[in-house]
Amino acid sequence: MSFVDVVYLGGTSIDFIQRPSRSENITFDIHIGGGITNSAIISSKLGQKVAILSKVGKDLLGDWAIQELKRFKVRVDGVIQDPQIKTSIAIAHIDSKGNSRYVFYKDEIKSLIVTLKEVKNKNLLNRCKIFHFGSSFSYHKETYKEILNYIEYLKGLDIFISFDPNIRPYTIKDKQTAKERVLNLLNLVDMAKISQADLLFLTGEKHPKKG
């Protein structure tokens, strides 16, 4: 029997989402966020047993993030509260079409990933059915090699691996290198979730079939 159905690897943030307002005041809804974290929560709501490998600060926002994950029945024994970092904050503006644009306030990305060596309970990986990762961890220089370490380890266990690039081009300086890294990862995984933005970035095509 599987220890958990799905293990997620990714960043956890606190999202401040700007709400439309007719007044001069700016108002926000506040939620736990991060593309991979959101996927873990949705998966749990659908009845899956899930765990997440993520780092937050040892601060008030980090405490709140862990409480929220627990509230959504996401296992948090793979979450590290690191006193050396601050819990990431994302401020989002959503336009009339539902497209989002973010401003991020966070530590260096290399300090935010849970490395394979830092996973104390290896049974989370050894006995899961699916491992899911993505977002900026997958294409940043400081974390790309760590993702490859995870893939090599999981391939040896014949674990199904899924990948969500969730590319935000406006946050990437070296776009060509990021593209090459994502394309390489696509060759290594069993399934990928590709958005229209991902498709355009990787192939130059908007049409799904052409891309």
C-alpha positions in Angstrom: 0.0 0.0 0.0 1.3 3.5 -0.9 2.4 5.7 2.0 0.9 8.6 0.0 -0.6 8.9 -3.4 1.3 12.0 -4.6 4.4 13.8 -3.3 4.7 17.4 -4.5 8.0 19.4 -4.6 7.7 23.1 -4.9 7.6 26.6 -3.3 5.0 27.7 -0.8 4.1 31.4 -0.7 1.5 33.7 0.8 -0.5 35.3 -2.0 -1.9 38.8 -1.8 -4.4 38.9 -4.6 -5.7 42.4 -5.6 -9.4 42.6 -5.8 -11.2 45.0 -8.2 -12.4 48.0 -6.3 -14.3 51.2 -7.2 -12.7 53.1 -4.3 -9.2 54.5 -4.1 -8.2 51.9 -1.6 -6.4 48.8 -2.7 -7.9 45.6 -1.2 -6.4 42.1 -1.2 -7.6 38.6 -0.6 -4.9 36.6 1.2 -4.3 32.9 0.4 -1.7 30.2 0.7 -0.1 29.9 -2.7 2.6 28.6 -5.1 1.7 26.7 -8.2 2.8 23.3 -6.8 1.2 24.0 -3.4 -2.1 24.9 -5.0 -1.9 21.6 -6.9 -1.3 19.7 -3.7 -4.3 21.3 -2.0 -6.6 20.6 -5.0 -5.4 17.0 -5.1 -6.2 16.6 -1.4 -9.7 18.0 -2.0 -10.2 15.4 -4.7 -9.5 12.7 -2.1 -5.9 11.9 -2.7 -3.4 11.3 0.1 -0.7 13.9 -0.5 2.4 15.3 1.0 4.5 18.4 0.0 8.3 19.0 0.2 8.6 22.8 0.7 10.4 25.4 2.7 8.9 28.3 4.6 10.4 30.7 7.1 10.2 30.2 10.9 7.9 33.2 11.1 4.3 34.1 11.5 3.5 33.6 7.8 5.3 30.2 7.8 3.3 29.1 10.8 0.1 30.2 9.0 1.1 28.4 5.8 1.6 25.1 7.7 -1.8 25.6 9.5 -3.4 26.1 6.1 -1.8 23.0 4.6 -3.0 20.9 7.6 -6.5 22.4 7.2 -6.5 21.0 3.7 -5.2 17.6 4.9 -1.8 18.0 3.1 0.9 16.2 5.0 3.6 18.6 6.3 6.3 16.3 7.6 8.2 17.2 4.5 7.9 20.9 5.1 11.0 22.6 6.6 10.7 25.8 8.6 14.0 27.5 8.1 15.0 30.4 10.4 17.4 31.6 7.8 14.8 32.5 5.3 11.5 34.5 5.2 8.3 33.0 4.0 7.8 34.0 0.3 5.2 36.6 -0.6 3.5 37.0 -4.0 1.4 40.0 -4.9 -0.9 39.2 -7.8 -2.9 41.4 -10.1 -5.6 39.5 -12.1 -7.0 41.2 -15.2 -10.5 41.1 -16.6 -9.7 37.9 -18.6 -8.4 36.0 -15.5 -4.7 36.3 -16.5 -2.4 36.9 -13.5 0.8 38.8 -13.1 2.9 38.6 -10.0 5.5 40.5 -8.1 7.5 38.2 -5.8 9.3 39.0 -2.5 11.4 36.0 -1.6 14.8 34.8 -0.7 17.3 33.3 -3.2 15.7 30.3 -4.9 18.5 28.0 -3.9 17.6 28.5 -0.3 14.0 27.7 -0.9 14.2 24.2 -2.3 14.1 21.1 -0.2 17.1 19.1 -1.4 17.0 15.3 -1.7 19.4 15.0 1.2 17.1 17.1 3.4 14.2 14.7 3.0 14.3 13.0 6.4 11.4 10.7 5.7 12.5 8.9 2.5 9.4 6.8 2.7 7.5 9.8 1.3 9.4 9.2 -1.9 10.0 5.5 -1.8 6.3 4.6 -1.3 4.4 7.2 -3.3 2.6 6.6 -6.5 3.3 9.9 -8.2 5.9 12.6 -7.8 5.0 16.1 -9.1 7.3 19.1 -9.4 7.6 22.3 -11.4 7.6 26.1 -11.5 10.8 28.1 -11.2 12.6 25.3 -9.4 12.8 23.4 -12.6 14.7 26.0 -14.7 16.7 28.1 -12.3 20.5 27.4 -12.3 20.6 26.9 -8.5 17.9 24.3 -8.4 17.8 22.5 -11.8 20.6 20.1 -10.8 18.7 19.2 -7.6 15.6 18.4 -9.7 17.8 16.1 -11.8 18.9 14.4 -8.5 15.3 13.7 -7.6 14.5 12.4 -11.0 17.4 10.0 -11.0 16.5 8.7 -7.5 12.8 8.2 -8.4 13.5 6.6 -11.8 15.4 3.9 -9.8 12.2 3.3 -7.9 10.0 3.3 -11.0 7.9 6.2 -9.6 5.6 8.0 -12.0 6.9 11.6 -12.5 4.8 14.6 -13.6 5.9 18.1 -14.4 4.3 21.5 -14.6 6.7 24.1 -15.9 4.4 27.0 -15.0 6.8 29.4 -16.8 6.6 33.1 -16.1 8.8 34.6 -18.9 8.9 38.1 -17.4 10.8 36.7 -14.3 13.5 34.9 -16.4 16.8 36.6 -17.4 18.4 33.8 -19.4 15.4 32.6 -21.4 17.3 30.4 -23.8 19.0 28.4 -21.0 15.7 28.1 -19.1 14.0 26.8 -22.3 16.8 24.2 -22.8 16.4 23.0 -19.2 12.6 22.7 -19.4 12.9 20.8 -22.7 15.4 18.4 -21.2 13.1 17.7 -18.3 10.2 17.1 -20.6 12.2 14.2 -22.0 12.7 12.7 -18.6 9.2 12.8 -17.1 6.1 10.6 -17.7 3.6 13.4 -18.0 3.6 17.2 -18.3 1.0 19.9 -17.8 1.6 22.6 -20.4 -0.2 26.0 -20.3 -0.6 28.3 -23.3 2.2 30.5 -21.9 4.5 27.5 -21.5 3.7 26.4 -25.1 4.5 29.8 -26.5 7.7 30.1 -24.5 9.0 26.6 -25.5 7.8 26.4 -29.2 6.9 29.9 -30.3 3.4 28.5 -31.1 0.1 29.4 -29.5 -1.9 26.6 -31.2 -1.8 23.4 -29.1 -1.5 21.0 -32.0 1.3 23.0 -33.7 3.1 23.5 -30.4 
